[in-house]
Amino acid sequence: MNLEEYFARTGYKGSTEKQDLETLTDIFQHHIRAVPFENLSIHCGEKITLELEHVYNKIVRRKRGGWCMENNQLLGWVLKSLGYETSFLGAYVFNPQQNAYATLMTHLVVKVIIDGKAYIVDGGFGVSYQMWQPMELVSGKDQPQAPGVFRFTEKNGVWYLEKMRRKQYIPNQSFSNSDLLEKKECRKVYMFSLEPRTVEDFRFQCTYLQTSPDSLFTKKSICTLQTTNGFRALIGWTLTETTYNYKENMDLVEFVTLEDEEVEKTLKEKFNINLERKLVPINVKGSYTI
């Protein structure tokens, strides 16, 4: 494992000497635009493991993506290797269908300290809730980014992340009521504490999320990638391409339904993913929004 190989994977060519916010942001943005958030291994008969070397080989050498425990673990290793002060935190994701936060800590994020200030770096959420810049860990402050306005709120030692989106223009009106489309303008994302975590704290969750019939990740094959002006997502057979437009406060959301034979071709062309095993797409309705 080496940083040069990782940076070749993400296309980052900037400084590796400075441990400042500007460098962190640049490294982070190259990661989210090169490495998809995806769970395709589950639907290809592959097992997802949390050993760092396995994660490195999968994302860097095989040019795949991963979910939060893979993406953020790799990011944490990169930043620590560069000299940043980092630690892992564990979050509980909000479930809009149940209108409640999960009872299982399934989301791993990275905390980075720069000049005494704490930032959350999360390269493993995907779709429209993927932050594009490290977020300062401060309560009640709107933090506008290209995807929308993010905000942390702290209550009794628990931190909450929410995001406010723009209006959406959907040319294909047959998708205007799709369960893949976020209906609320302000959406809770996850909650977390500042208790430091290790990868060991996520081993049970890693197994559960890829095996339980109640898991979102067994119900849907997901691949999402941030672009320079939005993001694209392939969920089951539905390809979504979203273009952010903060100047006119209206995001363009384009949907298309793929045929079986188009799915793997689209993964290659739109996400730069070449699968080694046959993908079985799945999209159980009612449990995922963008």
C-alpha positions in Angstrom: 0.0 0.0 0.0 1.4 3.4 -0.9 0.1 6.9 -1.2 1.4 7.4 -4.8 -0.8 4.5 -6.0 -3.8 5.9 -4.2 -3.3 9.4 -5.7 -2.9 7.9 -9.1 -6.3 6.2 -8.5 -8.0 9.5 -7.6 -6.1 11.7 -10.0 -4.8 14.0 -7.2 -1.6 15.9 -8.2 -1.5 18.6 -5.5 0.6 19.1 -2.4 1.2 16.3 0.1 3.3 18.5 2.4 0.7 20.8 3.9 -1.8 19.6 6.5 -4.2 22.4 5.9 -7.9 22.6 5.1 -7.4 23.6 1.5 -5.3 20.5 0.8 -7.7 18.3 2.8 -10.6 19.5 0.7 -8.7 18.9 -2.6 -7.8 15.4 -1.6 -11.3 14.7 -0.4 -13.0 16.0 -3.6 -10.7 13.9 -5.8 -11.7 10.9 -3.8 -15.5 11.3 -4.1 -15.3 12.0 -7.8 -13.1 8.9 -8.5 -14.3 6.3 -6.0 -18.0 5.3 -6.1 -20.1 4.7 -3.1 -21.4 1.2 -4.0 -22.5 -2.1 -2.5 -22.2 -4.2 -5.7 -20.1 -6.9 -4.0 -23.3 -8.0 -2.2 -25.1 -8.6 -5.5 -22.1 -10.2 -7.2 -21.5 -13.0 -4.6 -18.5 -11.3 -3.1 -17.9 -10.7 0.6 -17.2 -7.2 1.9 -14.4 -7.3 4.6 -12.9 -4.5 6.6 -9.2 -5.4 6.5 -7.5 -2.3 5.3 -5.3 -4.2 2.9 -8.3 -5.8 1.3 -10.1 -2.4 1.1 -7.0 -0.9 -0.5 -6.7 -3.6 -3.1 -10.4 -3.4 -3.9 -10.6 0.4 -4.3 -7.1 1.3 -5.5 -5.9 -1.7 -7.5 -9.2 -3.1 -8.7 -10.7 0.4 -9.2 -13.9 -0.4 -7.4 -15.8 1.6 -4.9 -17.2 0.7 -1.5 -19.5 1.7 1.3 -18.7 4.0 4.3 -16.6 1.5 6.2 -14.4 1.0 3.2 -14.3 4.5 1.7 -13.8 6.3 5.0 -11.4 3.8 6.4 -9.2 4.3 3.3 -9.5 8.1 3.5 -8.6 7.9 7.2 -5.4 5.9 6.4 -4.5 8.4 3.6 -4.9 11.4 5.9 -3.1 9.9 8.8 -0.2 8.9 6.5 0.0 12.5 5.4 0.3 13.7 9.0 -3.3 14.8 9.7 -4.7 14.3 13.2 -7.6 11.9 12.6 -10.0 9.6 14.4 -13.0 7.5 13.5 -16.6 8.2 14.8 -19.7 6.1 14.5 -23.1 7.4 13.3 -26.7 6.2 13.3 -28.4 6.8 10.0 -31.9 8.4 9.8 -34.5 6.2 8.2 -37.2 8.4 6.6 -39.6 5.5 6.2 -39.6 4.8 9.9 -39.0 8.5 10.7 -36.4 7.4 13.2 -32.6 7.0 13.5 -31.3 3.5 13.3 -30.6 1.6 16.5 -27.5 0.1 15.0 -24.3 2.2 14.5 -23.7 1.5 10.9 -21.9 4.6 9.5 -18.2 5.3 9.9 -16.9 8.9 9.5 -13.6 10.5 9.9 -12.9 13.4 12.3 -9.9 15.6 11.4 -8.3 18.3 13.6 -6.6 21.3 11.9 -5.2 24.2 13.9 -7.4 23.2 16.8 -10.6 23.1 14.8 -12.5 19.8 14.3 -13.9 18.8 10.9 -16.0 15.9 9.8 -14.8 14.2 6.6 -17.3 11.7 5.1 -16.6 10.2 1.7 -19.0 7.3 2.2 -22.7 8.4 2.0 -23.2 8.9 -1.7 -26.2 10.3 -3.7 -27.4 13.9 -2.8 -26.3 13.5 0.9 -22.6 13.3 0.0 -20.8 16.4 1.4 -18.3 17.9 -1.0 -16.2 19.7 1.6 -15.1 18.8 5.1 -17.6 20.2 7.5 -16.5 22.2 10.5 -17.9 20.6 13.7 -19.9 23.5 15.0 -23.5 23.5 16.1 -26.2 25.5 14.4 -24.2 27.0 11.6 -25.4 26.7 8.0 -22.6 25.3 5.8 -23.6 25.9 2.1 -22.0 23.6 -0.4 -22.8 22.7 -4.0 -25.1 19.8 -3.1 -27.1 22.1 -0.7 -27.0 23.5 2.8 -25.6 21.2 5.5 -25.9 21.8 9.2 -24.8 20.2 12.4 -26.8 20.6 15.6 -25.6 19.4 19.0 -27.9 18.4 21.9 -26.6 16.9 25.1 -23.4 15.6 23.5 -25.2 14.1 20.5 -24.5 15.7 17.1 -27.1 15.7 14.3 -26.5 16.3 10.6 -29.2 17.6 8.3 -29.3 18.8 4.7 -31.6 21.3 3.0 -32.0 20.7 -0.8 -33.0 23.0 -3.6 -36.1 22.6 -5.8 -36.0 19.8 -8.4 -36.8 19.8 -12.1 -37.7 16.3 -13.4 -38.1 16.3 -17.2 -39.4 12.7 -17.1 -42.6 13.2 -15.2 -43.3 9.4 -15.0 -40.6 9.5 -12.2 -42.0 12.5 -10.4 -43.5 10.3 -7.7 -40.7 7.8 -7.6 -39.6 6.5 -4.2 -36.0 7.2 -5.4 -36.8 10.9 -5.2 -36.4 12.8 -2.0 -39.7 14.6 -1.2 -38.7 16.7 1.9 -36.7 19.9 1.4 -35.0 19.5 4.8 -33.8 16.0 5.6 -32.1 14.5 8.7 -29.1 12.4 7.6 -27.5 10.9 10.7 -26.5 11.4 14.4 -23.3 10.6 16.2 -21.3 11.2 19.3 -17.6 12.2 19.6 -16.6 8.9 21.2 -13.6 7.6 19.2 -14.3 4.3 17.4 -12.2 1.7 15.7 -12.9 -0.5 12.7 -13.4 -3.4 15.2 -16.6 -1.5 16.4 -18.1 -2.1 12.9 -17.4 -5.8 12.3 -20.9 -7.1 13.3 -22.5 -4.3 11.3 -20.5 -5.1 8.2 -21.8 -8.7 8.3 -25.3 -7.7 9.2 -25.7 -5.1 6.4 -24.7 -7.5 3.7 -26.7 -10.6 4.9 -29.9 -9.4 6.7 -33.1 -9.3 4.6 -33.9 -6.1 6.6 -30.8 -4.3 5.4 -31.2 -1.6 2.8 -28.0 -2.9 1.1 -29.5 -6.4 0.4 -32.7 -4.8 -0.9 -30.9 -2.5 -3.5 -27.9 -2.7 -5.7 -26.4 0.8 -5.4 -23.6 2.6 -7.2 -23.3 6.4 -7.0 -20.5 8.8 -8.0 -20.1 12.5 -7.5 -19.3 14.5 -10.6 -18.0 18.1 -11.0 -21.5 19.5 -11.1 -23.7 16.9 -9.4 -23.8 13.1 -9.1 -25.0 10.0 -10.9 -26.6 6.9 -9.3 -27.5 3.5 -10.5 -30.0 1.9 -8.2 -31.3 -1.4 -9.5 -32.0 -0.7 -13.1 -32.7 3.0 -12.7 -29.9 5.5 -13.7 -30.2 9.0 -12.3 -28.1 11.9 -13.3 -28.5 15.0 -11.1 -27.0 18.4 -12.0 -26.8 21.0 -9.2 -27.7 24.5 -10.0 -27.4 26.7 -6.9 -27.5 29.9 -9.0 -31.1 29.3 -10.0 -32.0 27.2 -7.0 -33.2 24.4 -9.2 -31.5 21.0 -9.6 -32.0 19.0 -12.8 -32.8 15.3 -12.0 -32.9 13.0 -15.0 -34.1 9.4 -14.8 -33.8 6.5 -17.3 -34.6 2.8 -16.8 -32.0 0.4 -18.2 -32.5 -3.1 -19.7 -30.6 -6.0 -18.1 -27.9 -6.0 -20.8 -27.3 -2.2 -20.3 -26.5 -2.4 -16.6 -22.9 -3.6 -16.7 -22.1 -1.5 -19.8 -23.4 1.6 -17.9 -21.2 0.7 -14.9 -18.2 0.8 -17.1 -19.1 4.0 -19.0 -20.5 6.1 -16.2 -18.7 4.8 -13.1 -15.5 3.3 -14.5 -16.3 0.0 -12.8 -15.5 -3.4 -14.3 -17.0 -6.2 -12.3 -15.3 -9.6 -12.1 -18.5 -11.4 -11.3 -22.0 -11.3 -12.7 -24.2 -8.6 -11.1 -27.8 -9.4 -10.2 -29.5 -6.0 -10.0 -32.2 -5.5 -7.3 -34.4 -2.6 -6.2 -37.0 -3.4 -3.6 -39.4 -0.4 -3.6 -39.8 2.0 -0.8 -36.5 2.2 0.9 -34.1 4.6 -0.8 -34.1 8.2 -1.8 -31.7 10.6 -3.6 
